[in-house]
């Protein structure tokens, strides 16, 4: 973003430069959760727990398919 795109009301006086740089460099993904979903999964821990549960089901299904193919 160029300086010409910065609005006068932006105030970075209390900002911390590079606060998230390390986690971003390590591959952190930012995902926007829709409000209807957010009421059930209000933080990153609840989202990750739900996705890991789903991943467990996916892995079991993949294993079943692989066993059936042999």
C-alpha positions as CSV (number, residue, x, y, z in Angstrom):
1,X,0.0,0.0,0.0
2,X,1.4,3.4,-0.9
3,X,1.3,6.4,1.3
4,X,-1.3,7.9,-1.0
5,X,-3.6,5.1,-0.1
6,X,-3.3,5.8,3.7
7,X,-6.3,7.6,5.1
8,X,-5.7,10.4,7.6
9,X,-7.7,8.6,10.3
10,X,-5.2,5.7,10.4
11,X,-3.2,6.0,13.5
12,X,-0.3,3.6,14.1
13,X,1.3,5.5,17.0
14,X,0.6,2.6,19.4
15,X,1.3,-0.1,16.9
16,X,4.0,-2.7,17.3
17,X,6.1,-3.3,14.2
18,X,6.5,-6.9,13.3
19,X,4.2,-8.3,16.0
20,X,2.9,-11.1,13.8
21,X,5.9,-11.4,11.4
22,X,7.3,-14.6,12.9
23,X,4.0,-16.5,12.9
24,X,3.2,-15.3,9.4
25,X,6.6,-16.5,8.2
26,X,5.9,-19.9,9.8
27,X,2.8,-20.3,7.7
28,X,-0.1,-19.0,9.8
29,X,-3.3,-18.7,7.8
30,X,-5.9,-16.1,8.5
31,X,-9.4,-17.3,7.7
32,X,-12.5,-15.2,8.1
33,X,-15.4,-17.1,9.8
34,X,-18.9,-16.2,8.8
35,X,-21.0,-14.8,11.8
36,X,-23.4,-17.8,11.8
37,X,-20.5,-20.2,12.2
38,X,-18.6,-17.9,14.6
39,X,-21.3,-18.3,17.2
40,X,-20.4,-22.0,17.5
41,X,-16.7,-21.6,17.0
42,X,-15.7,-18.4,18.7
43,X,-11.9,-18.9,18.8
44,X,-9.0,-20.6,17.0
45,X,-8.9,-23.5,19.5
46,X,-12.6,-24.4,18.9
47,X,-12.1,-24.2,15.1
48,X,-8.9,-26.3,15.2
49,X,-10.6,-28.9,17.4
50,X,-13.5,-29.2,15.1
51,X,-11.3,-29.5,12.0
52,X,-9.1,-32.1,13.7
53,X,-12.3,-34.2,14.4
54,X,-13.3,-33.9,10.8
55,X,-9.8,-34.8,9.7
56,X,-10.0,-37.9,11.8
57,X,-13.1,-39.0,10.0
58,X,-11.5,-38.3,6.6
59,X,-8.5,-40.3,7.5
60,X,-10.6,-43.3,8.5
61,X,-12.5,-43.1,5.3
62,X,-9.3,-42.9,3.3
63,X,-8.0,-46.0,5.1
64,X,-11.2,-47.9,4.4
65,X,-11.0,-47.1,0.7
66,X,-7.3,-48.0,0.5
67,X,-8.0,-51.4,2.2
68,X,-10.9,-52.1,-0.2
69,X,-8.7,-51.5,-3.2
70,X,-6.2,-54.2,-2.1
